[in-house]
């Protein structure tokens, strides 16, 4: 079986105009040949901003680019027919399909409702003013263009626990909705940032309403029938009660034809919180390793001042590798986005070598790092910025190397702050490799390759080192890398 290798096939600023689903179909064969085993697609359903929506302003889960809603039939990425064609192309080449799931909130309601609300301190959500008052809120979702097709469920204020905008009186903030399901406070088993981080944005879905949870289970079954996906990526789970996702995942795994790959976004740099969430859901989902991504960001900014031997300290892949999906970047960490923590281009080959060729964790590749991206947007300083994210020249080779050379017993030499190395021994069926990298000057290490490889000649698979290395009669060899670079040494054919 190939090593699982995930590709996030989008970024926040991917161009509008129904281009993405056709691109997925066009690239499917090449991705499979390269060694990509699973593709994570963006939210495929209609958002509040219609054909311009990245997908996280979730409006109608049942509109995959089929109905004329929010100003367009197609989503930003294409219509339903193009989506199905893209998925079929991936599956035809045995590439799995991971669909993005945004269940925390809904936006773009069709009607206002009279609601009773309490004002909430946005900096401490546990501070809820006792006096409730009447207001109007956009909380009724009827999806008139879909007209009950696939589901006739109408979302109203009883499905939500809070909003960030009210009218009559008009105000913005955080407002707790009073209804039969919400009780005195927010949902439990959510992140404790800001007291209780149940509320994030829009009309906040309340999972204490059993009709809501059953509708979301039904939608998952429907989605798997419409799109032959092989897994889900769960958005913003720190804002959603863990007990709900434990129940939801158990349900979809039970009805799926084969085990689904599930990975959730709990964006915290505190590894204890990630482990606590994994315990709450009884290990039923993997999590993105946000602490490791921040380590990569810091290492790329600090250069030779960063201690490479500590790169994996206090990361999820160090503490619980069986539940870690390792990343270098994603749509939230890219420049000008909400969790901006970019990894500088010079360090990305090092970071990708570490997540692709080591045995721990499931690595995820970010679209711009493989294909490049350019865009413009306004920054926090109010100025417009043009961003270029160049494709990483070594990345395709590293993805291929994962399938060809990342096999066998792993040995680490994380014994120097500026030059580290690790080796994979290989197996009877597959070859191994030696990986060495430096964040400072040129690096070198005399390493044992094993008596079976005595006298063997090695070359740098990435081509960063042009010469070869020959092991002595004991299997010892001196491996080198360039300054601020990585080399992947493999035995010559």
Secondary structure, 3 states (H helix, E strand, C coil): CCCCEEEECCCCCCCCCCCHHHHHHHHHHHHHHHCCCEEEECCCCEECCHHHCCCCCEEECCCCCCCCECCECCECCECHHHHHHHHHHHHHCCCEEEEEECCCEECCCCEEEEEEEEEEECCEEEEECCCCEEEEEEEEECCCCCCCCCCCCCECHHHEEEEEEEECCCEEEEEEEECCCCCCCCCCCCCCCCCCCCCCCCEEECCCCHHHHHHHHHHHHHHHHHCCCCEEEECCHHHCCHHHHHHHHHHHHHHCCCCCEEEECCCCCCHHHHHHHHHHCCCCCEEECHHHHHHHHHHHHHHHHCCHHHCCCCCHHHHCHHHEEEECCCCCCCCCCCCCCCCCHHHHHHHHHHHHHCCCCEEEEEHHHHHCEEEEEECCCCCEEEEEECCCCCHHHHHHHHHHHCCCCEEEECCCCCEEEEEECCCCCCCCEEEEEECCCCEEEEEECCHHHCCCEEEECCCCCCCEEECCCCCEEEEEECCCCEEEEEECC
